[in-house]
Structures are given as structure tokens and as C-alpha cells.
Amino acid sequence: MSTSRKLSTKQRAIEILLRLKQHYPDATCSLNYETPVQLLVATILSAQCTDDRVNLVTPELFRRFPDAASLAGADLAEIEALVKSTGFYRNKAKNIQGACRMIMEEFGGEIPQLMENLLKLPGVARKTANVVLANAFGINMGVTVDTHVKRLSYRLGLTQHTDPIRIERDLMKLLPQPDWENWSIRLIYHGRAVCKARNPLCDRCFLADLCPSANLVQKPLATPEVEVLEPVTLETEAAL
């Protein structure tokens, strides 16, 4: 009998968290940034794009426009040209400039540290807000749910949902609040290295005995990978 059948869902979640910490002790946010505003911009750019691609784009973007004030006053066409390779570049550029203008006009040039205020910014939903709050300010208000976190949480039997908001609610009930962002980052590392969307390496996985989906990838255990996890329009998701 696998370990997954002997433990409650909460117990399994905690054991998974402990193992992730052991195997990825130095896991950190993959996006390069120097300020909270730069992290916000990089996270907006990461929608439907890899972090590696974003990290190729942001050095020149931040050299030209290092802060909210400069981005708010920039020529929109220039921002579009600089971020074009990240995809959805027109909406992303519009959201970046709109967010920076709101930051200047309503928040004194500083990134707001309340979830409800962050969600007012164009292009910012819970995924972006969670990343910024946790990594820029050490505030864990929720669990970041990207493609990897969505796929692995479902495969690991920690949620039965496919909607990111509902997945986040499930994970928040199972995990200690100080580890919410830490969980997401490490699960992302594991998703990239082992529990891939196709052909997951179950025989090499240190979570296999805790995973009800181990070696069963032929069955419909993985959720669809074609999705929009983070909006690139001006709308925001409803808060939890």
C-alpha cells in the first residue's frame, strides 16, 4: 500500500512540503528584478511566457525605464517593442503602463502592500499579487497558482478543481501560511525537472509514494495545459 493511502490529505500535503524543502533548499523566484515595481512588471510579462524569456527582455526594459514614474510616462510603442517577444505584448505593455500610472497617481509611487489594492492595478490578478507580496515584501496572502502548481496539485490529489482560485483555496487550507509562496516556488521547480506535463518521470520522483497519480499518466489525471492562468487584459479576478 502506498503512503498516499495511509495519510490524510493534509498530512500528505505537509510531508510533500517537507520533501520539497529538502530537495530544493535554495529555490527562489526565477524572475530577475531589483525593486518591487520591477518584480510587478516582470510578473505581468510572465503570463503565457517562460521566466527565461522574461529575463532576456527585462534588462533593456529596466535600463530604459527603471521605475514606475518612467514607465508611466513612456511612449507606449517603445514599451511594446521592448516586450514584444514575451507574447500578447500590446496588452502587456498597456497593463504595465496603466499599473504604473495608477501606482504614481493613487499610491504615491509605491507598490501597495494590500491584496485589495494590488488587485486594482491593470493586469494584476491573484497570481501576480501573490508573487509580488511574498517575494518583494515577505507577505504571504495566498498561494501562487501557475501551470505547474495547477498540474501537480491535481496529480498529487490535493485538489479536485481546475480553476486556479479554487485550487488556491484548497492549498491554503492544507499548508501553513508561512510556506504558501515557498510551496509554489518549489512545486514549480519540481514540475520543470520531474513532474512534467507529458511523460512525468515517476520512477525518479521522490514524491511517488505520496502521489495517487504515480505511473498512471495514461489515465486522465493531468489537467489540460492549454489555459489562461493570468489575464493579460485590464480585468482582474475576484478576490478570494
C-alpha positions in Angstrom: 0.0 0.0 0.0 1.4 3.4 -0.9 2.0 6.1 1.7 -0.7 8.2 -0.1 -3.4 5.8 1.2 -2.3 5.8 4.8 -2.3 9.6 5.3 -5.0 12.2 5.3 -4.8 14.8 2.5 -3.4 17.4 5.0 -0.8 15.0 6.3 0.3 14.2 2.7 0.5 17.9 1.9 2.8 18.6 4.9 5.0 15.6 4.0 5.2 16.7 0.4 6.2 20.2 1.6 8.9 18.8 3.8 10.4 16.7 0.9 10.2 19.7 -1.5 12.2 21.7 1.1 14.8 19.0 1.4 15.2 18.6 -2.4 15.0 22.2 -3.4 16.5 24.1 -0.4 17.7 27.1 -2.4 14.6 27.5 -4.6 13.8 31.2 -5.2 11.7 33.3 -7.6 13.1 32.8 -11.1 12.4 36.3 -12.3 15.2 38.9 -12.1 14.4 42.2 -10.5 15.8 44.9 -8.2 12.7 46.6 -6.9 9.0 45.7 -6.2 7.9 47.7 -9.3 10.3 45.7 -11.4 9.0 42.4 -10.0 5.5 43.5 -10.7 6.4 44.3 -14.3 8.3 41.0 -14.8 5.4 39.0 -13.4 2.9 40.7 -15.7 5.3 39.8 -18.6 5.5 36.2 -17.4 1.8 35.5 -18.3 1.8 32.9 -21.1 5.6 33.2 -21.3 8.6 31.5 -19.7 10.6 33.2 -16.9 13.8 32.7 -19.0 12.3 34.7 -21.9 11.2 37.4 -19.5 14.7 37.6 -18.0 16.1 38.2 -21.5 13.7 41.1 -22.1 13.7 43.0 -18.7 17.4 44.1 -18.6 16.9 46.5 -21.5 13.4 47.4 -20.4 14.6 48.3 -16.9 17.6 50.1 -18.2 15.3 52.4 -20.2 12.5 52.5 -17.7 13.7 51.6 -14.2 10.8 52.7 -12.1 7.0 53.4 -12.1 7.5 57.1 -13.0 9.5 56.4 -16.1 7.1 53.6 -17.2 4.1 55.7 -16.6 5.4 58.5 -18.8 7.0 56.3 -21.5 6.0 56.1 -25.1 3.7 53.0 -25.2 5.0 52.0 -28.6 8.5 51.8 -27.1 7.4 49.5 -24.3 5.6 47.3 -26.8 8.8 47.0 -28.9 10.8 46.0 -25.8 8.4 43.4 -24.6 7.2 42.0 -27.9 8.9 38.6 -27.7 7.0 37.8 -24.5 3.7 37.5 -26.4 0.5 39.4 -26.0 2.8 42.4 -26.0 0.2 45.1 -26.7 -2.0 44.1 -23.7 1.0 43.6 -21.5 2.5 47.0 -22.4 -0.8 48.6 -21.8 -1.3 46.9 -18.5 2.3 47.8 -17.4 1.9 51.4 -18.2 -1.7 51.5 -16.7 -0.5 49.9 -13.5 2.5 52.3 -13.2 0.3 55.3 -13.7 -2.1 54.1 -11.0 0.8 53.5 -8.7 2.0 57.1 -9.3 -1.4 58.7 -9.0 -3.1 56.7 -6.3 -0.3 55.0 -4.3 2.4 57.7 -4.1 4.8 55.9 -6.4 5.0 52.8 -4.2 3.6 49.3 -4.8 0.6 48.8 -2.4 1.1 46.1 0.1 -2.6 45.1 0.5 -4.1 42.5 -1.8 -7.2 44.5 -2.4 -5.2 47.5 -3.6 -2.9 45.4 -5.8 -5.9 43.8 -7.5 -7.0 47.3 -8.6 -3.9 47.6 -10.8 -4.5 46.8 -14.5 -3.3 43.4 -15.4 -2.9 42.2 -11.8 -4.9 39.2 -10.6 -4.2 37.0 -7.6 -1.3 35.1 -9.2 0.7 38.3 -9.8 -0.4 39.9 -6.5 0.8 36.8 -4.5 4.2 36.8 -6.3 4.8 40.4 -5.6 3.6 40.4 -2.0 5.5 37.3 -1.0 8.8 38.0 -2.8 9.0 41.8 -2.5 7.6 42.2 0.9 7.6 38.8 2.6 3.8 38.9 2.9 2.0 35.5 2.3 -1.6 36.3 1.4 -2.2 33.3 -0.8 -0.7 30.6 -2.9 0.6 31.4 -6.4 -1.1 29.0 -8.8 0.6 28.8 -12.2 0.5 26.0 -14.8 2.9 23.8 -12.8 1.2 24.3 -9.4 -2.1 23.6 -11.0 -1.0 20.4 -12.7 1.0 19.0 -9.7 -1.6 19.9 -7.1 -4.2 17.9 -9.1 -1.9 15.0 -9.8 -0.9 14.8 -6.1 -4.6 14.7 -5.1 -4.5 17.9 -3.2 -7.4 19.4 -5.2 -10.1 18.2 -7.4 -10.6 21.6 -9.1 -9.1 23.0 -12.3 -9.9 26.7 -11.5 -6.9 28.5 -10.1 -9.0 30.3 -7.5 -10.5 27.1 -6.1 -7.1 25.4 -6.2 -5.6 28.2 -4.2 -8.4 27.9 -1.6 -7.7 24.2 -1.3 -4.0 24.7 -0.8 -4.4 27.5 1.7 -6.4 25.1 3.9 -3.7 22.4 3.7 -0.5 24.3 4.1 1.0 26.6 6.8 0.7 30.2 5.8 4.4 31.0 6.1 5.1 28.3 3.4 2.4 29.4 0.9 4.8 31.1 -1.6 7.7 28.7 -0.7 5.4 25.8 -1.7 4.6 27.3 -5.1 8.2 28.0 -6.0 9.4 24.5 -5.0 6.5 22.9 -6.8 7.4 24.9 -9.9 10.9 23.6 -9.7 9.6 20.0 -9.4 7.2 20.5 -12.3 10.0 21.6 -14.5 12.5 19.0 -13.5 10.4 15.8 -12.8 6.6 16.0 -12.9 6.4 17.3 -16.5 3.2 17.9 -18.4 4.0 15.0 -20.7 6.0 11.9 -19.7 6.5 12.7 -16.0 9.5 10.9 -14.5 7.6 9.0 -11.9 10.4 6.4 -11.5 12.7 9.2 -10.4 10.2 11.1 -8.3 10.8 11.4 -4.5 7.1 12.1 -4.1 5.9 8.9 -5.9 4.8 7.1 -2.7 2.7 10.1 -1.8 1.2 10.6 -5.2 -2.1 8.8 -6.2 -1.2 9.5 -9.9 2.2 8.0 -9.9 2.8 5.8 -13.0 -0.8 6.4 -14.1 -0.3 9.2 -16.6 -2.1 7.3 -19.3 -5.3 8.0 -17.4 -6.9 11.4 -17.3 -5.1 12.6 -14.2 -3.3 15.6 -15.6 -5.4 18.7 -16.2 -5.3 20.4 -19.6 -2.2 22.5 -20.2 -3.9 25.0 -22.6 -5.3 27.6 -20.3 -5.2 31.2 -19.3 -4.0 31.4 -15.7 -3.3 35.1 -15.6 -5.3 37.7 -17.5 -3.5 40.0 -19.9 -6.4 42.3 -20.3 -7.4 45.1 -17.9 -9.9 42.9 -15.9 -8.9 41.3 -12.6 -10.1 38.2 -10.9 -12.4 38.4 -7.9 -10.6 38.1 -4.6 -11.0 35.0 -2.5 
